[in-house]
Amino acid sequence: MTLAQMQTSYNGGELSRRMEGRVDQGLYGISTAEMFNFVPTIEGPAIKRPGFRYIWPAMAASLWLSEFIFSRTQAYVIEWGAGKVRFFTNGGLLETAPASGVAYEVVVPYTAAEAPDIVYQQSYDRLYLTHRAHPPAYLLRTSATTFTYGTLQLVGGPFSDGNSDPAITVTVTGALTVGGVATITASAPIFTAGMIGSPVQVEAKDFSDIRAWETGIDGVVAGTSTARSEGRVYLAASSGRTGTVQPTHTSGTEYDGTGIGMDINGKGPYGVAWTYQYDRFGIGTITAVSGGGTIATVTVTRAFPTSLSTVPSSLWALPAFSDAAGWPKIVLLAFGRLIFFTDFEIVGSVVADYGGGRVNMTPYDANGDLAPDMAFRRRLDISNPVLWAKVDRDTIIVGTADAEYVIRKTNTGEIFSGSNIECVPQSHYGASAVRPVQTGTSTLFVQKNGRKIREANYSLQSDRYEAPNISIWQRHILKSGARQLVFQQEPEEMLWVVRQDGVMALHPHVPEQEVRGFARAQHGGGRVLSAVSAPGGMGEIDELWTLVEAPAGGKSIELQAPWWEEGETAIEDAFFVDSGTTVIAPAGLVIHGATWLAGRTVVVLADGGVLPLVEVDGAGTLDLTAYLPAPPAKVTFGIPFQGRVKWLRPEVRTQAGTVQGKRKRLTSIVLRLLDTLGIKVDPGTGKPEYLIDRPGSAAMDRPIPLFSGDTTSRALGGKWESDAQGTIISDDPLPCTVVAHMPTLTLEGS
């Protein structure tokens, strides 16, 4: 019996082997047993992935790429090396001068191994950076071709919880005004060298040595008399009687009266000028530690009360961020604040008071009160450290090893502050430390084992974020574990997952279409260590950049070629090689300078025609004189890669039931294609058959024209077996889009 089958969609991608018996599922009919270097699409066809264009040799230590997106038309890719970074933009390296061949570099304190753990937050021309081993910092774009690195100046905090042992006291001596150098001496060793560069706060035990300000006090002497008011201390700048206006200012000098006329008792005139000195607590930045940890030298940033010189105080607080305490690991912009996360705490800046390399972390307002718009530090109700955080809607989604949470306002009508937030569990899958990506309306994150991808979306019905496993049908697709997530939005909405083994998994992520398919992509010239998506062109596309390590050593920065556009891209512009380049062939047909391909075998596309494999010599020279009679207009060459689509066991129903498990063989095949050349089908024998021949009307000195439509039925010598699975193969550097395949089967004994 002869049976025919037709598969019209491949957007189920590469199905898990555990699903090979689920012919009862609709997903079976749109999936494949293998999809390798092909991409499942929303519309249904499987398309061959683009190749990667060689851009520049990577630094030997490099392990990571990230993006710097100033705008859709001005974006950069950052390569993180050992203590320095490089930048790529407009399809090439940012150089010290145009065409200088010398990479523009900025010195940073991070090792190459630390780069994957850096969390960054873009804010216009500034990229905020956090890493738990380094102070918060930034990369600032100072022009289209220059950047600077700097450490963030955290002003006024943050501080850890105050001292709880009244027996441990400190005194502060020296120059106690702003800018002065003071010495803090403690009754116990509370300071460490790891606190140098961080702030310390000391509050006066009391103001018993300073008289309270009152109305009508006579005998005030300029430069000598002091008064306290609203927790602040003032020094008289003029002599006389106090007025009726209580001083409350926090800087400069102001009068407490008009200084004009007498009262009804003939007394007056009233009014003294008072200069603000300090309030109840002072702050200094630690510059040195001595005395076995009992002495800290500080530069005063907020004046200390003079009473601290003689009256020891137990009201002190050490820095919450330092080399000793650890630095924040995550940075976000949310609710008008720059927000930091440590393992178990959220720390927010003063609202709208960050920028220019300075962040106001002062928790008190001018009156010394803990106001809602001031900085805050709050411990979260979680049992495992925060691994990542993302802003979504009016919440912050947080991932930990055992659960996912949202941090949201307790009272939606009030400001987001330390006293107006709650941390609420949403799901209990547990996350890995891989940084999530956000698509149109979703947050995609990797589950704790590194092998599942979950999609967090808010559900109005359940009033929580739900996170289904979108890789549930492809449990094998991340078998080595996920290393990095990348989302490429234009022109294809594609999720790329860099795996630990250097293979990439990919998924056309369009939630409203419910595309379930994943496929695999392997670079023909090595393994991918990192990838990143950044706007390119005039902002209308998203470019995929990769850091590639070759098998014999050496690394390169490579840029994905444009996606093939059926009916628009010319065959001469096809780019389906890796570590490749395109040149205008010289008159002598000898191409020099391909040093990154030295000693490697490459495939060549000359004006759309495929040449035999050629070896690049040890000097990086490619000699085409034996293959071409005359120079072509355009030559593209690079490492070849093979694309494969292997279909599942055919499911055909007959009057006797399913053909599953029965011996059969593939006898012929028809493919429905778009803009395709160089395609073969292997019926399971290891002897693939080409399906597209040169038309009789085509000129012999020109490439075979691109083919669209149904191929002529081609006989296949398939084996008698129960599987009857064939593989569609594309290993020439040519485009391939498979719309449908139509195999014909012969059933044994019928």
matplotlib code that plots the C-alpha trace (Angstrom):
import matplotlib.pyplot as plt

x = [0.0, 1.2, 0.5, 1.0, 1.7, 2.0, 3.5, 2.6, 4.1, 7.3, 6.7, 6.5, 10.3, 12.4, 10.3, 11.6, 12.1, 9.6, 7.0, 7.8, 4.8, 2.3, 0.8, -2.5, -1.3, -1.7, 1.8, 3.1, 1.9, 3.8, 7.1, 10.3, 12.7, 15.6, 15.8, 19.5, 20.6, 17.1, 14.5, 10.8, 8.8, 5.5, 3.9, 5.0, 8.0, 11.5, 14.1, 17.9, 19.5, 21.8, 25.6, 27.9, 30.2, 33.7, 34.3, 37.4, 39.6, 38.4, 40.6, 42.1, 40.5, 37.0, 34.0, 31.1, 29.3, 26.7, 24.9, 24.9, 21.8, 21.9, 19.1, 17.7, 20.1, 23.1, 23.8, 27.0, 28.1, 30.6, 33.3, 34.5, 38.2, 40.6, 40.4, 39.3, 36.4, 36.0, 33.1, 31.5, 29.0, 27.7, 28.9, 32.5, 35.0, 35.1, 38.7, 40.9, 40.8, 38.9, 40.6, 43.4, 43.1, 43.6, 40.7, 39.4, 39.5, 38.4, 40.0, 37.7, 38.4, 36.6, 38.3, 37.0, 35.6, 33.6, 32.0, 29.1, 28.0, 27.9, 24.3, 23.7, 21.0, 20.8, 19.9, 20.3, 24.1, 25.0, 25.2, 25.0, 27.0, 26.9, 29.0, 29.1, 32.9, 33.2, 31.6, 28.6, 30.0, 29.0, 30.1, 29.4, 29.1, 30.8, 30.6, 29.7, 33.2, 34.3, 33.4, 34.6, 34.3, 33.7, 32.7, 29.3, 29.4, 26.9, 26.1, 24.6, 24.5, 23.4, 24.1, 23.7, 21.5, 22.7, 24.8, 22.9, 25.5, 25.5, 28.9, 30.6, 31.0, 32.8, 34.2, 34.9, 37.7, 39.4, 37.9, 34.2, 32.9, 32.2, 35.5, 37.4, 39.5, 38.3, 39.2, 36.6, 37.9, 35.9, 36.0, 36.2, 37.6, 34.6, 36.5, 38.2, 40.3, 37.5, 35.4, 37.8, 35.9, 32.6, 30.6, 30.1, 27.5, 27.6, 24.8, 25.2, 24.1, 22.4, 22.6, 22.7, 25.6, 23.7, 20.9, 17.6, 16.6, 13.9, 12.2, 13.6, 16.9, 19.3, 23.1, 23.7, 27.3, 28.3, 30.8, 30.3, 26.7, 25.0, 21.4, 19.6, 16.3, 14.4, 17.4, 19.8, 22.6, 23.3, 26.1, 25.3, 26.5, 25.4, 24.9, 21.7, 18.3, 16.6, 13.6, 10.3, 11.0, 12.5, 15.4, 14.8, 17.1, 19.6, 22.3, 23.7, 22.6, 19.2, 17.7, 15.2, 13.5, 13.2, 15.6, 13.2, 11.3, 10.4, 7.6, 4.9, 7.2, 9.8, 12.2, 13.9, 14.8, 14.8, 16.7, 19.9, 21.5, 22.1, 24.4, 23.6, 26.3, 25.1, 22.2, 22.1, 24.3, 27.3, 28.7, 32.3, 33.9, 36.5, 40.0, 42.1, 41.8, 44.3, 44.6, 43.7, 40.3, 39.5, 40.4, 39.0, 40.2, 37.3, 36.7, 33.6, 30.7, 28.0, 29.2, 29.5, 28.1, 30.9, 29.7, 31.0, 34.5, 34.0, 30.8, 31.1, 28.1, 26.8, 24.6, 26.7, 26.2, 28.7, 28.3, 25.8, 28.0, 31.7, 34.5, 33.9, 30.1, 29.9, 28.5, 25.1, 24.7, 21.8, 20.8, 17.5, 15.7, 12.2, 9.6, 11.9, 14.7, 18.0, 17.5, 20.1, 19.7, 22.0, 21.3, 18.3, 17.8, 16.4, 18.0, 16.5, 17.9, 16.2, 13.5, 14.8, 18.2, 20.7, 22.8, 26.1, 27.8, 26.2, 23.4, 21.7, 21.3, 20.3, 17.5, 16.5, 14.9, 16.0, 14.2, 16.0, 12.9, 12.5, 10.4, 8.8, 10.7, 14.1, 16.4, 15.5, 16.9, 14.5, 15.1, 12.9, 10.8, 12.7, 14.6, 17.2, 19.3, 18.0, 19.4, 17.8, 15.2, 13.2, 10.6, 7.2, 4.0, 3.9, 6.0, 9.5, 9.8, 12.5, 13.9, 15.5, 16.6, 13.3, 10.6, 9.6, 8.3, 6.9, 7.8, 4.9, 3.3, 1.2, -0.8, -1.0, -1.9, 1.3, 4.9, 7.1, 9.2, 10.7, 7.5, 5.1, 6.2, 5.6, 7.3, 4.7, 5.5, 4.1, 5.4, 7.8, 9.7, 13.0, 15.3, 18.9, 21.2, 20.9, 19.7, 16.1, 15.0, 11.8, 9.8, 6.6, 4.7, 6.6, 9.6, 11.5, 13.7, 15.7, 14.6, 17.1, 18.3, 19.3, 17.2, 13.8, 12.6, 9.6, 7.5, 6.2, 3.0, 0.5, -2.9, -5.8, -7.8, -5.4, -4.0, -0.5, 2.4, 2.1, 5.2, 4.5, 7.4, 7.6, 10.2, 8.1, 7.9, 11.6, 13.2, 16.4, 16.9, 18.9, 20.6, 24.0, 22.3, 21.5, 24.3, 22.7, 19.3, 19.0, 15.9, 16.1, 12.9, 13.4, 12.9, 12.3, 11.0, 13.6, 14.7, 18.3, 19.7, 23.5, 24.1, 27.0, 28.4, 28.5, 25.5, 22.6, 18.9, 16.4, 12.7, 10.4, 8.8, 5.4, 3.1, -0.1, 0.6, 1.5, 4.5, 6.0, 9.0, 12.6, 15.6, 19.3, 22.0, 25.7, 28.4, 30.3, 33.6, 33.5, 31.4, 29.5, 30.6, 28.2, 25.7, 23.8, 21.2, 21.5, 19.8, 21.5, 21.1, 18.8, 17.2, 14.9, 16.6, 18.1, 21.6, 22.8, 26.5, 28.4, 31.7, 33.0, 35.9, 37.5, 38.4, 42.1, 42.0, 41.5, 38.3, 36.4, 33.6, 31.0, 27.8, 24.8, 24.2, 20.7, 17.8, 17.0, 14.0, 12.2, 11.8, 14.0, 17.5, 19.6, 21.5, 24.8, 24.1, 23.5, 25.5, 25.3, 28.8, 30.2, 33.3, 32.9, 33.4, 32.5, 35.0, 35.4, 37.7, 41.0, 42.1, 44.6, 41.9, 44.2, 42.6, 44.9, 44.4, 42.0, 44.3, 41.5, 40.8, 44.5, 44.8, 41.1, 38.9, 36.3, 33.3, 33.1, 30.2, 31.2, 28.5, 26.0, 27.8, 29.2, 32.8, 34.5, 35.9, 39.2, 41.9, 43.2, 47.0, 48.9, 49.3, 45.5, 45.6, 42.8, 43.8, 40.8, 42.8, 42.0, 38.3, 37.4, 38.2, 37.7, 37.2, 33.6, 32.0, 31.5, 33.0, 31.7, 33.7, 33.8, 33.3, 30.5, 27.7, 25.0, 21.3, 19.0, 15.3, 14.5, 10.8, 9.1, 7.8, 5.0, 1.5, -0.9, -4.3, -5.6, -8.6, -6.5, -5.4, -2.2, 1.0, 3.0, 5.3, 4.7, 7.5, 7.5, 9.9, 10.2, 9.9, 9.6, 9.5, 8.1, 9.2, 7.4, 10.1, 10.7, 13.9, 15.9, 19.0, 21.3, 18.8, 19.0, 16.9, 18.4, 15.9, 17.8, 20.4, 23.2, 23.0, 21.2, 19.6, 19.7, 16.2, 16.8, 18.5, 19.6, 16.7, 17.4, 16.7, 19.4, 22.7, 25.6, 27.9, 25.4, 24.4, 21.3, 18.3, 16.5, 13.7, 10.2, 7.3, 7.0, 10.0, 9.6, 8.8, 12.2, 12.6, 14.2, 15.7, 14.5, 15.1, 12.4, 11.9, 9.3, 10.5, 10.6, 12.1, 13.9, 16.2, 16.1, 19.7, 21.2, 25.0, 25.8, 26.1, 22.7, 19.3, 16.7, 13.1, 11.0, 7.2, 6.1, 7.3, 5.2, 6.8, 5.3, 5.5, 5.1, 3.6, 4.9, 2.5, -0.4]
y = [0.0, 3.4, 6.2, 9.9, 12.4, 16.2, 18.3, 21.9, 23.5, 23.2, 25.7, 22.9, 22.8, 19.9, 17.7, 15.8, 12.1, 11.4, 12.8, 10.5, 8.3, 11.1, 11.0, 11.8, 15.4, 18.2, 19.3, 16.1, 17.1, 20.4, 19.2, 17.5, 14.9, 17.3, 20.9, 21.9, 25.3, 25.8, 28.1, 27.3, 30.4, 31.8, 31.2, 27.6, 27.2, 26.1, 28.6, 28.2, 30.5, 33.3, 32.9, 35.0, 37.7, 37.9, 41.4, 41.4, 39.1, 39.1, 39.6, 36.3, 36.5, 37.6, 35.6, 38.0, 40.5, 43.1, 46.0, 49.8, 51.2, 55.0, 55.1, 52.9, 54.6, 54.8, 51.4, 49.6, 46.1, 45.8, 43.1, 42.5, 41.5, 41.4, 44.8, 46.6, 46.8, 47.3, 48.6, 47.6, 49.7, 50.2, 46.7, 47.2, 47.9, 51.3, 52.4, 55.1, 56.9, 56.0, 53.1, 53.1, 49.4, 50.1, 49.2, 52.0, 50.7, 51.8, 50.5, 48.8, 47.0, 43.7, 40.5, 38.7, 35.9, 38.5, 40.0, 37.5, 38.5, 42.2, 43.6, 46.7, 49.3, 51.8, 55.4, 57.6, 58.0, 56.2, 52.5, 51.7, 48.7, 46.5, 43.5, 42.2, 42.4, 46.0, 49.4, 50.4, 52.1, 53.4, 53.7, 57.1, 57.8, 61.2, 61.3, 59.0, 57.5, 58.0, 56.5, 56.9, 54.6, 55.9, 54.7, 56.0, 58.5, 57.3, 60.3, 60.1, 56.4, 53.7, 52.4, 49.1, 48.7, 50.9, 49.7, 47.6, 47.3, 50.4, 49.4, 50.1, 53.9, 56.3, 59.8, 62.1, 64.6, 66.9, 69.2, 68.3, 70.6, 69.6, 69.0, 68.5, 65.5, 63.9, 60.9, 58.4, 56.4, 53.4, 51.5, 48.2, 47.2, 48.0, 49.2, 47.1, 48.1, 46.8, 49.9, 52.4, 54.6, 54.0, 56.3, 56.0, 57.8, 58.9, 60.5, 62.7, 61.1, 64.3, 68.1, 68.8, 71.2, 73.5, 75.8, 75.6, 78.6, 80.9, 84.1, 87.3, 86.0, 88.8, 88.8, 86.7, 87.1, 86.7, 83.9, 82.5, 81.8, 78.7, 77.4, 74.3, 74.2, 71.4, 69.0, 71.5, 73.5, 77.1, 79.6, 83.3, 85.4, 88.6, 89.9, 91.0, 89.6, 86.6, 87.4, 85.6, 83.4, 80.1, 79.0, 75.9, 76.4, 73.6, 75.7, 79.2, 82.1, 83.5, 86.0, 85.0, 88.4, 91.6, 93.7, 96.7, 98.6, 98.0, 95.9, 97.3, 97.1, 99.2, 96.3, 95.5, 95.6, 91.8, 89.6, 87.5, 86.0, 82.3, 80.2, 76.5, 74.3, 70.7, 68.5, 65.4, 63.2, 63.5, 61.5, 60.9, 58.9, 56.5, 57.1, 55.0, 52.5, 52.0, 51.1, 47.5, 48.5, 51.0, 54.2, 55.5, 58.6, 60.2, 63.1, 64.9, 65.0, 66.0, 68.0, 66.1, 67.5, 69.0, 67.2, 64.0, 65.2, 64.8, 62.8, 59.2, 57.9, 54.4, 55.7, 54.8, 52.9, 51.3, 51.3, 48.9, 48.7, 48.2, 45.7, 44.3, 44.2, 43.4, 45.5, 45.4, 42.7, 44.2, 47.7, 48.8, 52.0, 51.9, 54.3, 57.3, 55.7, 54.0, 50.7, 48.3, 44.7, 42.7, 39.1, 39.8, 43.6, 46.3, 49.7, 52.7, 56.1, 59.4, 59.9, 61.6, 62.3, 60.4, 61.3, 62.7, 59.9, 60.8, 59.0, 60.5, 57.7, 60.0, 58.4, 61.6, 64.8, 68.4, 68.0, 64.7, 62.7, 59.4, 60.8, 58.6, 60.2, 59.8, 56.8, 53.5, 50.1, 47.2, 43.5, 41.3, 38.4, 35.7, 32.6, 32.6, 35.4, 37.5, 36.2, 38.7, 41.5, 43.0, 45.8, 44.8, 46.9, 48.5, 45.8, 44.5, 40.7, 39.0, 35.5, 33.3, 29.7, 28.5, 31.0, 34.0, 37.2, 40.6, 43.7, 46.1, 49.0, 48.1, 51.3, 52.0, 55.7, 56.3, 56.6, 53.4, 53.5, 51.3, 51.6, 51.1, 47.8, 44.2, 41.1, 38.6, 35.0, 34.4, 30.9, 28.3, 27.0, 28.6, 30.5, 30.3, 33.3, 33.7, 37.2, 37.2, 38.9, 40.9, 40.6, 42.5, 41.6, 38.8, 38.1, 35.0, 33.3, 30.1, 27.7, 26.7, 23.5, 25.6, 23.4, 25.0, 28.4, 29.9, 32.9, 35.1, 37.0, 38.7, 36.9, 39.0, 35.9, 34.5, 37.9, 36.7, 36.2, 32.8, 31.2, 28.2, 26.2, 27.1, 24.4, 21.7, 19.7, 20.1, 19.0, 18.1, 21.5, 22.9, 19.7, 21.4, 24.2, 27.8, 30.4, 33.5, 34.6, 37.0, 38.4, 39.7, 41.5, 42.8, 41.5, 38.1, 37.8, 35.3, 34.1, 32.9, 30.8, 30.4, 27.0, 26.0, 23.8, 26.7, 25.5, 28.0, 27.1, 29.3, 29.9, 32.2, 33.9, 35.5, 34.8, 35.6, 33.0, 30.3, 29.1, 26.2, 25.4, 25.3, 24.4, 24.2, 26.3, 25.4, 27.8, 26.1, 27.5, 26.9, 27.4, 30.5, 31.9, 34.8, 36.6, 39.9, 41.8, 45.5, 47.8, 48.2, 50.1, 53.1, 51.3, 49.2, 45.9, 44.1, 42.7, 39.5, 39.7, 36.7, 35.9, 32.7, 30.4, 28.3, 24.7, 25.3, 28.4, 32.0, 34.0, 36.3, 38.8, 38.0, 39.6, 37.6, 38.3, 39.8, 37.3, 36.1, 37.9, 35.8, 37.7, 40.6, 39.4, 38.6, 35.3, 37.2, 38.6, 35.2, 34.8, 31.3, 30.7, 31.3, 33.4, 34.6, 37.8, 39.3, 40.9, 42.2, 39.7, 41.1, 40.8, 38.0, 36.0, 35.7, 37.1, 38.1, 38.9, 36.2, 35.4, 34.3, 31.4, 30.4, 26.7, 26.1, 24.7, 27.2, 27.3, 30.0, 31.7, 33.6, 35.8, 33.3, 30.2, 27.6, 26.6, 23.5, 23.6, 25.6, 25.7, 29.0, 28.8, 29.6, 33.2, 33.8, 33.7, 32.3, 31.3, 31.0, 30.8, 27.1, 27.6, 30.8, 32.0, 35.6, 37.7, 37.7, 40.8, 39.5, 36.7, 35.4, 32.8, 31.2, 28.1, 25.9, 24.7, 22.2, 22.6, 19.6, 19.0, 15.4, 14.6, 12.4, 9.0, 9.5, 9.2, 8.0, 6.4, 3.5, 1.3, -1.1, 1.7, 3.5, 2.7, 3.2, 0.2, -1.3, -1.8, 0.7, 2.7, 6.1, 5.9, 9.5, 13.1, 16.5, 19.6, 22.9, 25.6, 29.3, 30.9, 27.7, 26.1, 23.2, 21.2, 17.4, 14.7, 11.7, 8.8, 7.2, 5.5, 8.1, 8.8, 12.2, 13.1, 16.7, 17.9, 21.0, 20.7, 23.5, 24.4, 23.8, 27.5, 28.7, 30.0, 27.7, 30.6, 31.8, 30.4, 28.2, 30.4, 30.4, 27.9, 28.5, 26.1, 22.3, 20.2, 17.4, 14.2, 12.6, 8.8, 7.8, 4.5, 4.3, 1.2, -1.1, -0.1, 1.0, 4.5, 5.9, 9.1, 11.3, 14.3, 17.5, 18.8, 22.1, 22.3, 24.6, 28.4, 29.0, 30.0, 27.3, 27.8, 24.6, 25.3, 21.7, 18.2, 15.5, 12.0, 8.9, 5.7, 2.1, -0.1, -3.7, -6.6, -4.4]
z = [0.0, -0.9, 1.6, 1.4, 4.3, 4.5, 7.3, 6.8, 10.0, 12.0, 14.7, 17.3, 16.9, 18.1, 20.3, 23.4, 22.8, 25.6, 23.2, 20.3, 21.0, 21.5, 18.0, 19.7, 20.5, 18.0, 18.8, 17.2, 13.8, 13.8, 15.4, 14.4, 15.9, 15.2, 14.2, 14.0, 12.6, 11.4, 13.1, 13.7, 12.6, 13.7, 10.3, 10.2, 7.9, 9.1, 7.9, 7.9, 10.4, 9.2, 9.5, 11.6, 10.3, 11.8, 13.2, 15.4, 17.5, 21.1, 24.1, 25.3, 28.7, 27.5, 28.6, 28.4, 26.3, 27.4, 25.8, 26.2, 24.6, 24.7, 22.1, 19.3, 16.8, 19.2, 20.7, 21.7, 22.6, 25.4, 25.5, 29.1, 29.3, 32.2, 33.8, 30.6, 28.2, 24.5, 22.5, 19.2, 17.3, 13.7, 12.8, 13.8, 16.6, 18.2, 17.6, 19.1, 15.8, 12.5, 10.8, 13.3, 13.9, 17.6, 19.9, 22.2, 25.7, 29.2, 32.3, 34.9, 38.1, 37.2, 36.2, 33.1, 35.4, 37.3, 34.2, 34.0, 37.5, 36.9, 36.9, 34.9, 34.5, 31.7, 32.3, 29.2, 28.8, 32.0, 32.7, 36.4, 37.4, 40.5, 41.6, 45.1, 45.2, 44.0, 44.9, 42.7, 39.6, 36.2, 32.6, 31.2, 27.5, 27.1, 23.3, 20.5, 20.7, 24.3, 27.7, 31.3, 34.2, 37.7, 41.2, 42.4, 45.2, 47.8, 49.9, 53.4, 53.7, 53.7, 57.2, 58.9, 61.9, 64.7, 67.6, 70.1, 72.8, 75.1, 76.5, 73.1, 72.8, 70.5, 70.7, 67.8, 67.9, 65.5, 62.9, 63.2, 60.4, 56.8, 55.0, 58.2, 59.2, 62.4, 64.5, 65.8, 68.7, 69.9, 73.2, 71.2, 67.8, 65.5, 62.4, 59.7, 56.7, 54.5, 55.6, 54.1, 51.6, 53.2, 55.6, 59.4, 61.4, 65.1, 67.0, 70.1, 73.3, 74.3, 74.0, 77.7, 77.3, 75.0, 76.1, 74.3, 72.1, 73.7, 72.8, 74.4, 75.8, 76.4, 76.4, 73.3, 72.2, 68.6, 68.0, 71.5, 72.3, 71.1, 71.1, 70.2, 68.3, 66.7, 67.3, 65.6, 67.1, 66.1, 66.7, 67.2, 64.3, 66.0, 69.5, 71.3, 72.3, 70.6, 68.5, 68.1, 65.1, 66.2, 64.0, 61.9, 58.9, 58.0, 56.4, 56.4, 58.7, 59.4, 61.9, 64.6, 64.6, 62.6, 64.7, 64.5, 67.2, 70.8, 72.4, 74.6, 77.6, 75.9, 75.4, 72.2, 69.4, 69.1, 66.7, 66.6, 63.5, 64.0, 61.9, 61.5, 63.0, 63.2, 64.3, 66.4, 64.2, 62.0, 59.1, 57.9, 55.2, 56.6, 55.1, 57.4, 60.2, 63.0, 66.7, 66.0, 64.7, 67.5, 65.5, 62.3, 60.5, 58.6, 56.2, 57.6, 55.2, 57.7, 60.8, 64.0, 67.3, 69.4, 72.5, 70.9, 71.7, 75.4, 75.9, 74.5, 72.6, 71.9, 69.1, 66.1, 62.9, 60.5, 56.7, 55.1, 51.9, 52.1, 51.3, 54.7, 54.7, 50.9, 48.1, 46.5, 43.8, 41.8, 40.7, 39.3, 38.4, 39.8, 41.4, 40.8, 42.8, 42.2, 44.0, 45.2, 46.4, 48.7, 49.5, 51.7, 51.6, 49.3, 49.6, 47.8, 47.1, 47.8, 45.2, 42.0, 43.7, 41.6, 38.6, 37.7, 39.5, 42.8, 44.7, 47.7, 50.3, 53.2, 55.2, 57.1, 55.8, 56.8, 60.1, 60.9, 60.3, 58.3, 55.5, 52.8, 49.9, 51.6, 51.3, 52.9, 53.7, 54.3, 55.0, 52.8, 54.0, 52.0, 53.0, 50.2, 48.7, 45.9, 42.6, 40.2, 40.2, 37.3, 37.2, 35.8, 35.9, 39.4, 41.1, 41.3, 40.5, 42.5, 41.9, 44.6, 44.7, 46.2, 45.1, 43.1, 44.8, 44.0, 46.0, 45.8, 47.7, 50.7, 50.1, 46.4, 47.1, 48.9, 47.7, 47.3, 50.5, 53.2, 55.3, 52.4, 50.7, 51.1, 49.7, 48.5, 47.2, 43.7, 42.8, 44.3, 41.3, 42.3, 39.9, 38.8, 38.7, 34.9, 34.3, 33.0, 29.8, 29.3, 26.1, 25.2, 28.3, 29.9, 32.1, 31.1, 33.6, 34.1, 36.8, 39.5, 37.7, 34.6, 32.3, 32.2, 31.0, 32.7, 31.6, 34.3, 33.5, 35.8, 36.0, 37.0, 37.7, 40.3, 41.3, 41.1, 38.6, 37.0, 35.4, 33.2, 31.8, 28.1, 27.4, 28.8, 25.5, 24.9, 28.2, 26.4, 24.7, 27.7, 28.7, 29.6, 31.4, 30.4, 30.7, 29.2, 27.8, 24.9, 23.3, 19.7, 18.8, 15.2, 12.5, 14.1, 17.7, 18.9, 22.3, 22.2, 25.1, 25.3, 26.8, 29.0, 26.2, 23.7, 21.7, 21.5, 21.8, 20.1, 20.4, 18.3, 21.3, 20.4, 23.4, 21.6, 18.9, 21.5, 19.5, 21.5, 19.3, 20.3, 18.1, 18.4, 16.7, 16.7, 15.5, 12.7, 13.9, 17.7, 20.8, 21.8, 25.2, 25.3, 23.1, 23.3, 21.2, 20.5, 18.0, 14.7, 11.5, 12.1, 15.0, 12.9, 13.6, 16.6, 15.9, 17.6, 18.6, 19.8, 21.5, 19.9, 21.0, 18.3, 19.0, 18.7, 20.8, 20.0, 20.4, 18.1, 18.1, 15.5, 14.3, 12.9, 9.3, 8.4, 8.3, 4.8, 3.4, 0.7, -2.5, -1.3, -0.7, -3.8, -3.9, -4.2, -0.7, 0.9, 4.1, 5.5, 6.8, 10.3, 11.2, 7.6, 5.6, 2.3, 0.0, -3.6, -5.2, -6.4, -10.0, -9.1, -7.3, -4.2, -1.0, 1.8, 5.4, 6.6, 9.5, 11.8, 9.4, 8.9, 8.4, 8.3, 5.5, 4.3, 1.9, -0.7, -2.4, -5.5, -6.9, -5.6, -6.9, -4.5, -5.0, -3.7, -0.2, 0.0, 2.7, 3.9, 4.3, 7.5, 6.6, 6.1, 2.3, 0.2, -3.4, -5.8, -9.1, -9.5, -9.2, -11.0, -14.6, -13.7, -10.6, -9.4, -8.1, -4.6, -2.6, 0.8, 2.6, 6.1, 8.1, 6.8, 8.9, 8.3, 8.9, 9.5, 9.9, 10.8, 10.8, 13.4, 12.6, 10.1, 11.4, 8.8, 9.5, 7.3, 7.5, 9.5, 11.9, 12.5, 10.5, 13.7, 14.4, 11.0, 8.5, 5.7, 3.6, 2.1, -1.6, -2.7, -1.5, -2.5, -0.7, -0.8, -0.6, -0.7, -2.1, -1.6, -3.1, -2.3, -0.3, 0.1, 1.8, 3.5, 3.7, 6.6, 4.4, 4.9, 1.1, 0.7, -2.6, -4.0, -4.8, -7.0, -10.4, -12.7, -15.0, -18.6, -19.3, -16.8, -18.1, -17.3, -16.3, -13.7, -10.3, -10.2, -9.7, -6.3, -6.2, -4.8, -5.1, -5.0, -6.1, -8.6, -6.8, -6.2, -5.7, -2.4, -1.7, 1.9, 4.0, 5.2, 8.8, 11.3, 11.6, 8.0, 9.2, 6.7, 7.2, 5.2, 4.9, 3.9, 4.1, 1.2, 2.1, 0.6, 1.8, 2.7, 3.7, 4.1, 3.9, 3.9, 3.1, 1.5, 1.7, 0.1, 2.0, 1.0, 3.7, 3.8, 3.3, 2.0]

ax = plt.figure().add_subplot(projection="3d")
ax.plot(x, y, z, "-o")
ax.set_aspect("equal")
plt.show()
